[in-house]
Amino acid sequence: MSDPQSISHLVPAATTARVAALFQRSLIVGDLVVITATVSGARLVRLEHEENSLALGLTAPSWISAVFGVGVIITWWVLLGAVHSYSERILGSTSDEYYRVIQATVIEFGALALLSYLSGVQLPRSYFLAALPFGGVMLLVWRWLARRYFVRARRAGSFMRPTFIIGSWESASAAIAVISERPELGLQPCGAFLSDAPAPADGAPGDQAAPFPVPIVGGVKQLEDAIQNVEGITLMVAQESGLAPADIRRISWALGTTSRLIMVPSVIDVSGPRLHLRPLGGISLLEIQISSISRLRLVVKRLGDIVVSAIVIIVLIPMWIVVPLLIRHEDHGPVFFRQTRIGRNGHGFRIWKFRTMRVNADDELQALLSKQGAADKPLFKVDHDPRITRIGAVLRRTSLDEFPQLFNVLDGSMSLVGPRPQVPKEVELYDETAARRLLVKPGMTGLWQVNGRSSLTWEEALRFDLFYVENWTLSMDLMILLKTIKVVLTQEGSA
């Protein structure tokens, strides 16, 4: 067990509070450069019959126009800070960063439009028709490039905030596992304070045999003294921490001003938009919005499915000619594989795929699953499947075998995004929890396909599918489609 009197020896000399501040300053300067270039470019744009004027029928001196442009630059820049787009809490880990950039841009030009309307002053149209769309896009592109660098640096161990977890052996271990898998969060586990007394030499309590993943600093009683005069850290209070509300208040007092305190609720797999904090007197209530899908969003999703699938089918006309010829050439068998799958609300449908296995491959399936001990799992996967043909291996690796399902999307039995459709035998093994996969249409791609594809276990895949079912939004579909393109191109997790 580490010295419970101090955790300073576990905190890197260059704490995130200082290192991340350097990145934040780089963003601030980069935003200013982008905004200045955009507004300066807009001033050079000459729209039809537009003069260098600020008021209808009046020609303003160039210096007045320049001062006005500087004002636009400064207010836009200040608004980016006012909406907290530089907050360390969102950099590199959530899409809120992009939302706040858009929010600041809309506020800026909404204010300009309101000013023009109320004052009767005709502002240069180039600001609205050039600076707004182009500047907003360029800011998002710049933030995206900076974010890629930031996330890559975090995965390499930079820009990480020293994090200490408080909880039981089990809950603290689970929290450490989660944040270790998500380095983009910027939380680096450095130690733990356990509510259940550890055995000597960092051994596990009770019959636990595995060593703890980080140094055990001490018990929760030593926490308040250990964090005194330590800056730039994060304390994560997991479940079963043994801390009373008064204890947490004292801990927050003891933390330095550059430190952070994070509470892990008992709620799992609920997306941020469904969580609402409701203050009630001295109590903070966490409201969970009941999962529901509006008819309008379903209509928009269906229209998107029809348009995208139809366009892709037309664009891929050469593939519909070449791939069937290659399949027929290898073994003279059928080109397409058709199979009954279970869709929304348990209704069956016939799925289309390019055939990637030997003819009558289903007859060999049960024996192969029994051999690897997976015959009773709802997610049937055969490791190093010997039934796959040579051209089939290429089609699977590139995911081209799935493209005929565009016709399933077009006819409405599937969607572009959703849980993968499974065969009746697999669905028969569903329990009540797994059956919730059937509340939405199955998809060609889904959340677990972009988070491991064939390398995931059934339990991991089910968790991703249920998260999608409970938290589905149109923006989530768009994110999954974009990630699918990346996964297919890089062949991550392909079998």
N, C-alpha and C positions, 0 to 999 in steps of 0.2 A: 504494500500500500504506500502511496506517495505521502509526502509530508503534508498533513492537513492544515498546517499553519499558513501556507501560501501556495498559490498556483502560478506565481509569476515565472517560475522556472519552466513551466509548460507553455508559456505564451511566447511566440516568436518575437524577436526584437522589433521587426518591421510589422507592426500590427495592421490589420485591414483598415482601421480608421485612418491611418496615414496613407497607406498604399492606394486604397480605393479613392481617397480624396484627390490623388494625382489623376486618376482616370476620370473622375467627375470634372475636374478642371479642363481636361482635354476635350470632353464633350461640350463644355460651355464655350470654349474657344472655337471648336469645330462648328457648333451651331451658329455662332456669330459670323463665321466666314461664309457659311452657306446662305444665311439670311442676307448678308451684305451683297453677295454676288447676285442673288435672286432679285432683290429690290433694285440694285444698280442696273441689272439687265432689263428689268421692267421699264425703267425710265428711258432706256434707249429704244424701246419698242415704239413704233409709230403706227398707231391704228388709223383707220380711215378718217381723214379730216380732223384728227386730234392734234391740238397744239399743246405747248407746254403751259397749260393753264390749270388754275385751281378753281376758278369761278367761271360760270357760264358767261361767255362773251368778253371775258377779261384775260389779258395776257399777263402772266405773272413773271417777274424777273427770275432768272435761272437760279439765283441763290435762294429764293423762297421755295422753289420746287425742290432744291437740294436739301434745305432744312426740313421740309416735309418728309422727304425720303428718309433722312436720318431719324426722324421721329417714328416712322413706321418700323425701322430696323430696331430701335431701342425698345419700343413697346412690345414687339413680337418676341424679342430676346428675353425681356423681363417676364412676359407671360409664361414662357417655357419654364422658368424657375418657379413662378407663382403656382403652377399646377403640379409642382413637385416631380417634374420629368427627370430630375437628376438624383432622385432619392436612391440611396444604396439598396433599399428594400426591394426595388423593382428592377434594378439594372441586371440584365443577364438572365433573369429567372422567370419573368412573367411578360405577357403581352401588354400589360398596363403602360409600359414605356411608350409604345407606339400610339396607344389610345390617348395618352396625355399630350403627345406632340400634335396629334390631330385636333385635340380639344383646344390647345393654345392657338393653333392656326385659325380655327373656326371663330374663336372669340375675337381674335385680332381683326379679321376681315368683316365679321358681323358688326363690330364697333365702328369700323370705317364706313360701312354701308349706312348704319344708323346716323352717324355724324353727317354724312352727305345728305340724308333725307331731312333731318331736323334743321340743319343750317341752310339748306338750299344751295350749298356749295357743290359744284360738280367736280368730283375727284377724278384724276386720270383713270380711264378705263383699263389701262394696261396693268394697274395694280390688281384689279379684280380678275381680268382675263388671262394674265400671265403670271403675276407673282403668287397668287393664291394657289392655283393648281400645281404649277411647276415648283414653287418653293416648298409646298407641303410634301410633294413627292420626293424632292431632293433631300429634305430633312429626314424623311423615313428611310431613304436609301443610305444616307450617312449614318444614321443610328443603327441600321441593320449591319453595316460593315463594321462599325465599332463594336457592336454586340457580339459579332462572330469572333473578333479578336479577344474580347473580354471573356467569353465562354471558353474559348480555346486555352487562354491563359489560366483560367480557373481549373480546367481539367489537367493542366500541367502543374498545378499546385500554387499558382500565384493568385493574388487578390482574395485569399481565403481568410475568413474571420475565425479566430480560435473559439471553439464552442465546447461548453461543458454541459453535460446532460445530467439531470436530476430525476431519479425515479427508482423503481425496483430493478433487480437484475434483469428481469424479462422485458419490462417496458423500455428501460434504457438501451438494452441491446437492440430492440426493434427500432427505436428512434435512430440509433447510430447506423444501422443497416440502411435505413431509408435515405438519410442525408449523405451517406457514403456513395450511394448509387446515383446521386444527383449533385455532382460537383458544381453545376451551374448555379446552385443556390448560394454558393460561397461560404458554406459552413464546414469547417474542418474539425472533426471530433478530436479533442485533446485530452479529455479526462471526464470522470464521472463521479457523482456523489450518490451513493446508493442508500435507499431507505431500508433495505434488508441487509443485515450485517454480513459482509463478505468473510470468507475463510481467510486464513493467513496467506501471504504471498499472492494476493490477488486471485485466490482460488474462488470457485463458484460456491454459492451457498447451497446447503442441502446436498442433493444428489447430482447437481450440475457438474459436468466433467470438463467442459470446454473452457479455456481461458477467456477472460473478459477482453473485448476488442481494443479497449483503451485503458490507460492507467486509472486505477481507482484512487481518487484523491482522499476520500474519506466518506463518512456518513453525512446525512443531511444536517446533523447538529453542528458539524464543523464548517458548513457552507458559508455562513455569514462572516466568520473571521477570515476564511480563505480568500474571499473576493475583495477584501479591503484594499484600496489603493491600487487596484489593477484596472487598467483602461483598455478599451477596444475589444472586449470579449462579448460573447453571446452566451447567455444561460438559457437552456431549453428545459422546461419543466414538463417531464413526461407524466403519464398516468402512474398512479400508485407511488407518488413521490413522498407521501407522508407529511406534506406541508399544509398547514392551515392557512386560511386567507390572511391572517395577521402575520404569519411567517413570510409569505410572499411580499407583503407590503414592506417589511423590514429589509428584505433582500433587495427590493427595488431602490430603497434608500441607500443601501451600501454600495450599489453599483455605480461606476463612474459615468460621467455624462456622455461618453462616447461608446458606452456598452449598450447591449440590447437584451431584453427579456422576452422570451417566447413561451407561450403556453400551448401544450399539445392537448386538444380536446379529445373526448372519447368518440367523436364523430369521425367516421372514415369514408372515403370515396364519395365525398360531396364536393362539387365544384364551388369555387368562390362566389359566382353570381347567385347561388342558392342560399348563401349564408348572410344573415343580417344581424348586426349587433344592436340590441335595443337596451339603452340605459334605463334603469328603473330605480330611482332613488340612489342608493349606494351600490346597487347590484347591476351587473351587466348580463343581459340575457342574450343567448345565441339562438336566433330563430332560423329554422331550416325550412326553406320553401318546399312545399310538396311538389314532387316531380310531375309535370304535365306538359303535353305538347299541344299547342294551339292548332286549330284547323288551317289557319292562314299559313303557318310555317310548314305544315305538311304539304299544302298546295305548292308553295314555293320550292320545296325540296323535290316534289314530283316533276315540276316544270324543269328544274335544273337537270334532273335525271334524263328526261326526254331529250332536251337540247344537247347536252354533252354527249350522251351515248350515240345519238344520231350523227353528230359531227365526227366523232372518233371512228364510227363504223365506215363512214364515207372516206375519211382520210386514210384509213388502213386498207383500202381496196387491194393494194399490192400484196399485203400479208395474207388476205383471204385466198389469194391465188398460189403463192409460193409455199406456205406452210402445209396445206393439204397435199401438194405434190411430194414434199419431203416425207411426210408420214406414210403415204401410200407406197413410196419407193422403198422404204425400209422393210416392211413386212407384209405389204399388200392388204393390210387390215383396214377397218373403217377409220375415217378421218376424225369423226367426233365421238366423244364419250358422253353418253346421256345417262342420267341417274336421278332417281327420285330423292329430293331433299325436302326438309321441313322448313316452311317459311313462317310468315307472321301469323300469329294466333293458331299455330299448329297445322296450317293448311299445307298440303304437299304440292310440289311442282317438279317439273323436269328441268334439270340444270344442263347447260351446254358447256363443254370444254373440249379443247383439242386433246385427242387421245395421246397419253404419254406412257402407257403401260402395255404389256403384252395383252393380246386378246385373251379373254376369260381370266383376267388377273384377280377378279373378285373371289374366284374359287380358291385361291392360295392365301387370301387375307387372314382368315381365322388361324391357320396353322402358324403363320409368321407372327401374329400378335401373341399367341399363346407361348411361342418360343421366347419372346422377350418380356413376358409377364405383363402385358398391357391389354389383355382381352376384356377386362372389366372396366376400362377407362372410357369416358364419353368422348375423348379426343383421340381418335385412332391415328397413330403415326407409327410407321415402320422405319426403324433406323437402317440406313444403307439398303434401301428397298431393292431387291434383285429383280423385281418385275418391271422396272423402268427401262424403256428403250433408249438407244443412244440419242436419237432426235428428241425423245421425251425429256431426257436430262437437260438438254439445252433449253427446251421450252419452259421447263420448271425453273431453271436458274434465272431466266430472263422474265418469268411470269407471263410469257406469251400464251401459255396454255389456258389462262383465265379469260382472255379477251373475248371468246365467243359468248361469255356471260353478259356482254353488252346487249345482246338480244333479249336476255332475261330482264335486264334493266328497262329496255324499251317496252316490253310487254307488261311491265308492272309487277312481276313476281319477285324482283329484286330491286335493290337500290345501289347506287354507286358506293355508298358508305353504310356500313352496318355490321353486325356480327356475322361471321361466316355461316352459311347454311350447312346443317349436318344431316346425316342419313337417319332414317327412322330408328335403326338399332341404337344409335348413339343417343337420340332424344329419349328413348325408353329408359335410359339410365339417369335422366335428369332428376334431381330433387326439386323441391319447391323454389329454391334460390336460383338454380340453373335455368329453370323454366321461364324466368323473366327475360331471357334472351329472345323469346318468341314474341315479345310485346312490340317489336319493331321489325321492319322488313330486313331480311338478310342482305349483306352487301358484298361487292366484289373486293373491297378492302375495308379495313376497320382499325380500331385503336391498337389491338394487339399485333396486327400485321406490321405496324410501323414501330413497334416496341419489342422486336425480337423475332417476329415471324415464326418459323418452324422450331426455333430453339427454346420456346416457352413450354412449360408444363401445362397440363389442363387447368390446374388451379390458378396459375398466373394468367392464362388466356381468359378464363372465366371472369376474373376480377376486372380486367380491362373491358370486357364486353358489358358487364353490369354497370361499370362507371359510365360507359357510353349511353346505355339505355336510360339511366337515371338522370344524366346531365346533358343530354343531346342539345346542341344548338347548331344553327347554320354555319356559324364561324368555326365550330369544331369540325364540321364536315370539310370545310375549305382547308383547314390546317392539316387534316388527315390526308386529303388528296395531294396537297403539296409535299407532305412528308413521304407519301407513297412513291411519288416520282423519284425522290432522292434515294429511298430504300431500294427500289428496283434498279436504278442506275448503278448504285454501289454494290448491289447484291448482298446487302446486310442480312444475316440470319437465314439465307436461302438454304434449302436442303437439297 
